[in-house]
Amino acid sequence: MIGSIGLTAAPMLLEGFSFAAPDRLLLWLVIPVLVAAYIILTRFKNRRGMRFTNTSMLDVVMPKQSQWRRHLAVALSILSLITLTAAFAQPQAQVNVPRERATVVVVIDNSLSMQATDVEPNRLDAAKNAAKNFINSLPAKFNVAVVSMAGSANIVNPPTTDHQVAIRAIDTIRLQDSTAIGAGIDAALRAVDQAPKDPKHPKSTAPGAIVMLSDGESTTGPSPRQEAVKAKQRKIPIYTIAYGTENGYVDLEGKRYTVPPDKEQMQELATLSGGQMFSAASPEQLRKVYENIGSSVGYDKANREITARFAGYGLALAVLAALGAISLGARWP
C-alpha cells in the first residue's frame, strides 16, 4: 500500500504543472528506496517476533502497536516528502491574467435567414441584444469594432474604446440578401488594422480576436477557408457562433425555406483560425456563449509560481505524520 502511494503520487503532482527547476525532482528517486527499506524492516520485525513463544511476556516488554496507524504515519511522511520536493522544484501553474489592451471585432450575420423566428423575437434582434451585452462586459481599454455581414461586409463601426458608440452601431444593422462569410472575415481583419496605437507603446500591436455570429453557409464572396487561414497567419483567432435551431425557417416570395445553422462550416473556420466554435439555440444559450468568449479574449495565460501552496500542503502532511507518530508512542487506555 505504501509503495503504491509513493510511486503514483509523484506523476499526479506533475499533471497540470510545470517546474522552474525540474532537475530537483530527481530527489523523488529517494522515495522508492525509503518505501523498500520500510517494507524490508517491517517484514524483518515480523519474523523476529515469530521466535518468541511467550507472547504474554512479549506484550509486556513490547506493547502491540496499531498496524494501520503505523502505515498511515509512514504514508503521510512519504506524501509530505513528495510535496515538499515538488515545492523545492519551484512549481508553476497557468493562470488567467487580464489583458490591458486588445481589439475585438464583432461580426453579425444580417442575411435574410436571420429573420427566422425560431429564436424570439427573431434571430437578428436576439443576436444584436446579446452582442451589445457582450460589448458592455469587455474591459474599458479594449477596442471594439462592429462588422455587418450579408451579401457584402461593412465595417459599421471602426475600433473604438467608446463601447457605447459600438453598441449604437449595432442598432443600425438591417436585414440584407445573401451571405458572404469570407467577406465578413476580410472586413474584420481590416478593422483590426484600424485599431489606434497605444501612445505609450506605439510599436506594439494589441492582440486581436474576431467574434462571428452566423446561421448559414456562405453563398457569395471570397472563400471563407482562405480568409480563416489568413486570420491564423496573423494570430487572430475567430470565435464562431452557429446560431438558431434546426427547425428555423423563413418565408420569401411565397416560398418557405428551412434555415438550420451550418455548424460544420462554423467549426471549420474556428479550427482553421485557431479559435473556437460555439452553438446556441436560444437567447440564454447565446448569452452564456458570449460569457465564455469574453473569458477567452479578455485574458492571457501566464505562468505563476505556486511554491508556497505546495510547501503548505507538505507542511500539513508533515504535521499529520507527526501526530500519527505521537499516537504510536502514547499509551492509550
C-alpha positions as CSV (number, residue, x, y, z in Angstrom):
1,M,0.0,0.0,0.0
2,I,2.8,2.4,1.0
3,G,4.6,1.7,-2.2
4,S,1.7,2.4,-4.4
5,I,1.0,5.7,-2.7
6,G,4.6,6.9,-3.1
7,L,5.0,5.8,-6.7
8,T,1.7,7.1,-8.0
9,A,1.5,10.4,-6.1
10,A,4.6,12.0,-7.9
11,P,3.2,11.7,-11.5
12,M,-0.2,13.1,-10.2
13,L,1.6,16.2,-8.9
14,L,3.2,16.8,-12.3
15,E,-0.1,16.9,-14.1
16,G,-1.1,20.4,-15.0
17,F,2.1,22.0,-13.6
18,S,5.5,23.0,-14.8
19,F,8.6,23.5,-12.8
20,A,11.3,26.2,-12.9
21,A,13.9,23.8,-11.5
22,P,12.7,20.4,-12.8
23,D,16.2,18.7,-12.1
24,R,15.4,19.0,-8.4
25,L,12.6,16.4,-8.9
26,L,15.3,13.8,-9.2
27,L,15.2,13.7,-5.4
28,W,11.9,11.8,-5.9
29,L,14.2,8.8,-6.7
30,V,14.9,8.5,-3.0
31,I,11.2,7.8,-2.3
32,P,11.1,4.2,-3.7
33,V,14.3,3.4,-1.7
34,L,12.7,4.6,1.6
35,V,9.5,2.6,0.8
36,A,11.5,-0.5,0.1
37,A,13.5,0.0,3.3
38,Y,10.3,0.3,5.3
39,I,8.8,-2.9,3.8
40,I,12.0,-4.9,4.4
41,L,12.3,-3.7,8.0
42,T,8.6,-4.4,8.7
43,R,9.0,-8.0,7.4
44,F,12.2,-8.5,9.4
45,K,10.4,-7.3,12.6
46,N,7.6,-9.7,11.9
47,R,9.9,-12.7,11.5
48,R,11.8,-11.7,14.7
49,G,8.5,-11.6,16.6
50,M,7.8,-15.2,15.5
51,R,10.7,-16.5,17.6
52,F,9.1,-15.5,20.9
53,T,6.9,-18.3,22.3
54,N,5.7,-16.5,25.4
55,T,3.5,-13.9,23.7
56,S,2.2,-12.6,27.0
57,M,5.7,-11.6,28.1
58,L,6.3,-10.0,24.7
59,D,3.2,-7.9,25.1
60,V,4.5,-6.5,28.4
61,V,8.0,-5.8,27.0
62,M,6.8,-4.5,23.6
63,P,3.2,-3.4,23.6
64,K,1.3,-4.0,20.4
65,Q,1.1,-1.1,18.1
66,S,-1.7,-0.4,15.7
67,Q,-0.7,-1.6,12.3
68,W,-2.9,0.8,10.4
69,R,-1.7,3.8,12.4
70,R,1.9,3.0,11.7
71,H,1.3,2.5,8.0
72,L,-0.7,5.7,7.9
73,A,2.0,7.7,9.6
74,V,4.6,6.4,7.1
75,A,2.3,7.1,4.2
76,L,1.8,10.7,5.3
77,S,5.5,11.1,5.8
78,I,6.2,10.0,2.2
79,L,3.5,12.2,0.8
80,S,5.0,15.1,2.7
81,L,8.4,14.4,1.2
82,I,6.9,14.2,-2.3
83,T,5.1,17.5,-1.9
84,L,8.0,19.3,-0.3
85,T,10.3,18.1,-3.0
86,A,7.8,19.5,-5.6
87,A,7.9,22.8,-3.7
88,F,11.7,22.8,-3.9
89,A,11.5,22.4,-7.7
90,Q,9.5,25.7,-7.8
91,P,6.2,24.6,-9.3
92,Q,4.3,26.9,-11.7
93,A,0.7,26.9,-12.9
94,Q,-1.0,28.7,-15.7
95,V,-3.4,31.4,-14.6
96,N,-5.6,33.9,-16.4
97,V,-4.1,37.4,-16.4
98,P,-6.4,40.2,-17.6
99,R,-5.3,41.8,-20.8
100,E,-4.8,45.6,-20.7
101,R,-5.4,46.1,-24.4
102,A,-7.0,44.1,-27.2
103,T,-9.1,44.6,-30.4
104,V,-12.3,42.6,-30.6
105,V,-14.3,42.7,-33.9
106,V,-18.0,41.6,-33.5
107,V,-19.3,40.3,-36.8
108,I,-23.1,39.9,-37.1
109,D,-24.8,38.0,-39.9
110,N,-27.6,40.1,-41.2
111,S,-28.7,37.9,-44.1
112,L,-32.4,37.3,-44.7
113,S,-32.2,33.9,-42.9
114,M,-31.7,35.9,-39.6
115,Q,-35.4,36.9,-39.7
116,A,-36.3,33.4,-38.7
117,T,-38.5,33.4,-35.5
118,D,-37.3,30.1,-34.0
119,V,-35.5,32.4,-31.6
120,E,-37.7,35.1,-30.1
121,P,-38.3,37.8,-31.3
122,N,-36.2,36.8,-34.2
123,R,-32.6,35.7,-34.7
124,L,-31.2,39.1,-35.7
125,D,-32.8,41.0,-32.8
126,A,-31.7,38.4,-30.3
127,A,-28.2,38.4,-31.7
128,K,-28.0,42.2,-31.6
129,N,-29.1,42.3,-27.9
130,A,-26.6,39.6,-26.9
131,A,-23.8,41.3,-28.8
132,K,-24.5,44.6,-27.0
133,N,-24.4,42.9,-23.6
134,F,-21.1,41.2,-24.7
135,I,-19.5,44.5,-25.6
136,N,-20.6,46.0,-22.3
137,S,-18.8,43.2,-20.5
138,L,-15.4,43.9,-22.2
139,P,-12.7,45.8,-20.4
140,A,-12.9,49.5,-20.9
141,K,-9.5,49.7,-22.6
142,F,-10.5,47.2,-25.3
143,N,-11.0,48.5,-28.8
144,V,-14.3,47.2,-30.2
145,A,-15.3,47.2,-33.9
146,V,-18.6,46.1,-35.5
147,V,-19.0,44.4,-38.9
148,S,-22.3,43.5,-40.6
149,M,-22.2,40.6,-43.0
150,A,-24.7,39.8,-45.7
151,G,-24.1,39.8,-49.5
152,S,-21.3,42.1,-48.7
153,A,-19.5,43.0,-45.5
154,N,-19.2,46.5,-44.0
155,I,-17.3,47.9,-41.1
156,V,-20.3,49.5,-39.4
157,N,-18.0,51.0,-36.7
158,P,-14.2,51.0,-36.7
159,P,-12.3,50.0,-33.5
160,T,-13.0,52.3,-30.6
161,T,-12.7,52.3,-26.8
162,D,-16.1,54.1,-26.7
163,H,-18.2,50.9,-26.3
164,Q,-21.5,52.9,-26.3
165,V,-20.7,54.1,-29.9
166,A,-20.2,50.4,-30.9
167,I,-23.4,49.4,-29.3
168,R,-25.3,52.2,-31.1
169,A,-23.7,51.0,-34.4
170,I,-25.2,47.5,-33.8
171,D,-28.7,49.1,-33.7
172,T,-28.3,50.3,-37.3
173,I,-27.8,46.8,-38.8
174,R,-30.7,45.7,-41.0
175,L,-31.5,42.6,-43.0
176,Q,-30.0,42.2,-46.4
177,D,-29.8,39.5,-49.1
178,S,-27.1,36.7,-49.3
179,T,-24.3,35.6,-47.0
180,A,-20.6,36.4,-47.6
181,I,-18.8,34.9,-44.7
182,G,-15.4,35.2,-46.4
183,A,-16.0,38.9,-46.9
184,G,-17.0,39.2,-43.3
185,I,-13.7,37.8,-42.1
186,D,-11.8,40.0,-44.5
187,A,-13.6,43.1,-43.3
188,A,-12.9,42.1,-39.7
189,L,-9.2,41.7,-40.4
190,R,-9.2,45.2,-42.0
191,A,-11.0,46.5,-38.9
192,V,-8.2,45.1,-36.7
193,D,-5.7,47.1,-38.8
194,Q,-7.6,50.3,-38.0
195,A,-7.2,49.9,-34.2
196,P,-5.4,53.0,-32.8
197,K,-1.9,52.5,-31.4
198,D,-1.1,52.8,-27.7
199,P,0.6,56.2,-27.3
200,K,2.8,54.7,-24.6
201,H,3.8,51.7,-26.8
202,P,3.4,52.9,-30.5
203,K,5.3,50.0,-31.9
204,S,3.4,47.3,-30.1
205,T,0.3,45.6,-31.6
206,A,-2.5,44.7,-29.3
207,P,-3.8,41.2,-29.7
208,G,-6.9,40.8,-31.9
209,A,-9.9,38.4,-32.0
210,I,-12.9,38.0,-34.2
211,V,-16.3,37.0,-32.8
212,M,-18.6,35.9,-35.6
213,L,-22.2,35.0,-35.3
214,S,-23.9,33.4,-38.3
215,D,-26.7,31.0,-39.0
216,G,-26.0,29.9,-42.6
217,E,-23.4,28.9,-45.1
218,S,-21.6,31.3,-47.3
219,T,-23.3,31.9,-50.7
220,T,-21.1,34.6,-52.2
221,G,-17.9,36.4,-51.9
222,P,-14.3,35.1,-51.3
223,S,-13.5,31.7,-49.8
224,P,-14.2,31.6,-46.0
225,R,-11.5,29.0,-45.7
226,Q,-8.8,31.1,-47.2
227,E,-9.8,34.1,-45.1
228,A,-9.7,31.9,-42.0
229,V,-6.2,30.8,-42.9
230,K,-5.2,34.5,-43.2
231,A,-6.5,35.1,-39.7
232,K,-4.5,32.2,-38.4
233,Q,-1.3,33.6,-40.0
234,R,-1.9,36.9,-38.3
235,K,-2.6,35.2,-35.0
236,I,-6.2,36.5,-34.9
237,P,-8.5,33.7,-33.7
238,I,-12.1,33.5,-34.9
239,Y,-14.7,32.6,-32.3
240,T,-17.7,31.4,-34.3
241,I,-21.2,31.1,-33.1
242,A,-23.7,28.9,-35.0
243,Y,-27.0,30.5,-34.1
244,G,-30.5,29.1,-34.4
245,T,-32.4,25.8,-34.3
246,E,-32.7,23.0,-36.9
247,N,-36.4,23.9,-37.3
248,G,-35.8,27.5,-38.3
249,Y,-37.4,28.7,-41.5
250,V,-38.1,31.9,-43.4
251,D,-40.9,32.8,-45.9
252,L,-39.5,34.5,-49.0
253,E,-41.6,35.4,-52.1
254,G,-44.3,33.0,-51.2
255,K,-42.0,30.0,-50.5
256,R,-40.8,28.6,-47.2
257,Y,-37.1,27.8,-46.7
258,T,-35.6,25.9,-43.8
259,V,-32.5,27.7,-42.5
260,P,-30.7,25.4,-40.0
261,P,-27.3,26.8,-38.7
262,D,-24.3,25.5,-40.6
263,K,-22.3,24.1,-37.6
264,E,-19.8,22.3,-39.8
265,Q,-18.7,25.4,-41.6
266,M,-18.5,27.4,-38.3
267,Q,-16.4,24.6,-36.8
268,E,-14.1,24.5,-39.8
269,L,-13.5,28.3,-39.7
270,A,-12.8,28.3,-36.0
271,T,-10.4,25.4,-36.3
272,L,-8.5,26.9,-39.3
273,S,-8.0,30.2,-37.5
274,G,-7.1,28.8,-34.1
275,G,-10.3,29.9,-32.4
276,Q,-13.2,28.0,-31.0
277,M,-16.7,27.2,-32.2
278,F,-19.9,27.5,-30.2
279,S,-23.6,26.9,-30.9
280,A,-26.6,28.5,-29.4
281,A,-30.3,27.9,-30.0
282,S,-31.8,30.4,-27.6
283,P,-31.0,33.9,-26.2
284,E,-30.0,32.4,-22.9
285,Q,-27.6,30.0,-24.5
286,L,-26.2,32.8,-26.6
287,R,-25.6,34.9,-23.5
288,K,-23.6,32.1,-22.0
289,V,-21.6,31.6,-25.2
290,Y,-20.6,35.3,-25.1
291,E,-19.6,35.0,-21.5
292,N,-17.3,32.1,-22.4
293,I,-15.8,34.0,-25.3
294,G,-15.3,37.1,-23.1
295,S,-13.3,34.9,-20.7
296,S,-11.1,33.8,-23.6
297,V,-10.5,37.1,-25.3
298,G,-10.2,39.1,-22.1
299,Y,-7.3,37.1,-20.5
300,D,-3.9,35.8,-21.4
301,K,-2.4,32.6,-20.0
302,A,0.7,33.2,-17.8
303,N,2.8,31.0,-15.6
304,R,2.8,31.9,-11.9
305,E,5.0,30.3,-9.2
306,I,3.0,28.4,-6.6
307,T,5.8,27.2,-4.3
308,A,4.0,28.4,-1.2
309,R,0.9,26.3,-2.0
310,F,3.0,23.1,-2.3
311,A,5.0,24.0,0.8
312,G,1.8,24.5,2.7
313,Y,0.5,21.1,1.6
314,G,3.8,19.5,2.6
315,L,3.7,21.1,6.0
316,A,0.2,20.0,6.6
317,L,1.1,16.4,5.7
318,A,4.2,16.6,7.9
319,V,2.1,17.7,10.9
320,L,-0.4,14.8,10.3
321,A,2.5,12.4,10.1
322,A,4.0,13.8,13.3
323,L,0.6,13.3,15.1
324,G,0.5,9.8,13.8
325,A,4.0,9.1,15.2
326,I,3.0,10.6,18.6
327,S,-0.1,8.4,18.7
328,L,2.1,5.4,18.3
329,G,4.2,6.3,21.3
330,A,1.3,7.1,23.5
331,R,-0.3,4.5,25.9
332,W,-4.0,4.6,25.3
333,P,-6.3,3.3,28.0
